[in-house]
Amino acid sequence: MYLNRVQLIGFTGGEPEVKQTAGGKPYTRFSLATKSSWIKDGQRQERTEWHSVTVWGKLGEYAEAFKKGAQLLVEGELRSREYDGEKGHVKAYEIVADKIINLRTDQRVSPAEEPADVAA
């Protein structure tokens, strides 16, 4: 048995970008920041981790509407991809989301704008 499932709650780092594959299939990409904190030597320490999120289909259309700072719950699979970049061979990780919930009520898309298969 195998399981590849990621669940994150964080804030978007910028406006989502709509892109297309070489074959013309659209997808949406955005960054999501999560924070963790701990106490070391009596001092509070924090770390921000940035995650790349890719969304396809109707859920990708829904994700296009998010603004910088939107608080989201994102679920999906962790995937890796490799490519040659400016600094040589790169292995990048991304979340391919299949569920997104907008947690901030002041930034929610209205039910009329929301695709039927999206939880919000």
Summary of the structure (lengths in Angstrom):
residues: 120
radius of gyration: 16.1
end to end distance: 30.1
largest distance: 54.3
contacts: 297
relative contact order: 0.23
helix: 8%
strand: 58%
